[in-house]
Amino acid sequence: MAGCCFMGFESRDYARTDDRSYASPASRWTVVGWLIAVNVAVYIVQCVWTQPVRDLDFPGADRLEMFVPRYSVLDRWFSLDPAKILQGQLWRLTTYDFLHARENIYHILFNMMVLFYAGRKLLDRYTEREFLWLYLVSGLVSGVAYVGWQLAFREMVPAIGASGAVAAIMVVYAFHWPWDRWVIFFVLPVPAIWVAVGAAIFDLYPMLLKLGGSPVASGVAHVAHIGGMAFGYLYASNAWSLSPWFNWVTTLNPFRRRPRLRVLRDETPERPRGNDRYERQLREQMDAILEKISTQGQASLSADEQSLLNEASRYFRNRG
């Protein structure tokens, strides 16, 4: 996040040898790793694929060239530009989420650090698909908040960065593990909840100044951060699940391999039907638990649900 000051992370949970986030170095990449890889790859393209500012078609481009001689081609087509969005370029509401400031490497560095440390822990609670949608939808909500703010003040300043989505992920983390310690500048351990509160204050203050009529030129999209934080809090506190809303996306992949089904005839004698009612209830409860696992991950199960799952597994394993 632009303007963030935390440089490290510490949590006792991560010291556990059985933590899934600390699998062997050869373990497969998670969605967190892929998101970081995509952000870094896009940043490299931003740095090397540039054109002279004089090619821009707007008044004053020649004067701007004295300060910024070249611009990123990706920024021109994929940044969060309110004017372009009003012209129908709606893809910018999500593509900006993968761009970062070329002039300030700390912009992408801070965002990827928080995404890495917080994301790994959240994968113990959420499925990878759910985490991906959390990242994308948080970025979308942050983008809408920023565009609305710009229009309210009749400004059209473009923005880039994953800070809004990362802010949401930070708040979701702080909601579930508020007393895990985040280390500021590798020195000062601070509970995650206070890191989130501090970040919110840092972003709210210039917004209040703006509302009061004072000029603010921090170069930071504070309202995008606040939009992400607000969405992250609502998401965690209401236990929302985003994956079911986007299941249709998987049907768009024509190359997706479908499982091969084979019908097996049960040659064992039919059991008495005296337990049909119990078995039917057990199946219904088991289906509900499996659905919860598919959307929220097995870590989301309560002790009673885990016990019921074990009981159902034993029953259906031994019924024949």
Secondary structure as UniProt FT lines:
FT   TURN            2..3
FT   HELIX           12..15
FT   TURN            17..18
FT   HELIX           20..22
FT   TURN            25..26
FT   HELIX           31..48
FT   STRAND          50..52
FT   HELIX           53..55
FT   TURN            59..60
FT   HELIX           61..64
FT   TURN            65..67
FT   STRAND          70..72
FT   HELIX           73..78
FT   HELIX           82..86
FT   TURN            87..88
FT   TURN            90..91
FT   HELIX           92..95
FT   HELIX           96..98
FT   TURN            102..103
FT   HELIX           105..122
FT   TURN            123..125
FT   HELIX           128..152
FT   TURN            153..154
FT   HELIX           163..176
FT   TURN            178..179
FT   STRAND          181..184
FT   TURN            185..187
FT   STRAND          188..191
FT   HELIX           192..211
FT   TURN            212..213
FT   HELIX           222..237
FT   TURN            238..239
FT   HELIX           243..252
FT   TURN            254..255
FT   TURN            274..275
FT   HELIX           276..296
FT   HELIX           298..300
FT   HELIX           303..318
//
